Amino acid sequence: MQGWRAVGALVRAGFSGLMYVISLFMQLGLGYSPTQTSLSLIPLTLGIMGGSGIAAALIVKLARRLVVIGLAAMITGLALMLIVVTVAGPGLTWWQLAIATLVMGLGAGICFSSIFNTALDDVDAHEAGSASGSLSAVQQVANGIGSALVTSIFLTLLPSGDISAVSVTLVALLAVLVVLAACLLVVPLLSARPPSVRVSTAGY
């Protein structure tokens, strides 16, 4: 349970910050409307759904190794985003965004489900209610911290000098990449025992 608090908080903080930065970049860097931005994030939602399905099929077999796979997918998607933003800048196309966000979504779906399931498997039945509440509280606090921290970086740098929205986005994405990479260091804190139940929906 203690391991989940560390891994889960970092993953949630990184992901929530990432979503805010991508949304701001689409609107301030690419000139998208809020509606266009929402539509452009559909691949990410589909990826989360697909990742959840993958976790449901493999969590009992792979246990915490599935968390590593999910983190690797998120980091890969983030790296793709960094590359296309660096190369294309304001000329970024919808399909380049779709590929990067889809991969990120797959990783996020795998991580969210497998971390919750691994954490709750260590909890006694009579403590399930309080444990679930604790997990939800950690999730909400991490979401707030992540979005506040990363968007603060973005909005603080944006008005300074001649720095562009593209450059600011790269800095914020690198900050998120560091957070997600740190998650890999604390995965060993999770239980190595295969969970006895299928994927929990508590992470949504």
Summary of the structure (lengths in Angstrom):
residues: 204
radius of gyration: 17.1
end to end distance: 18.1
largest distance: 58.0
contacts: 729
relative contact order: 0.23
helix: 82%
strand: 0%
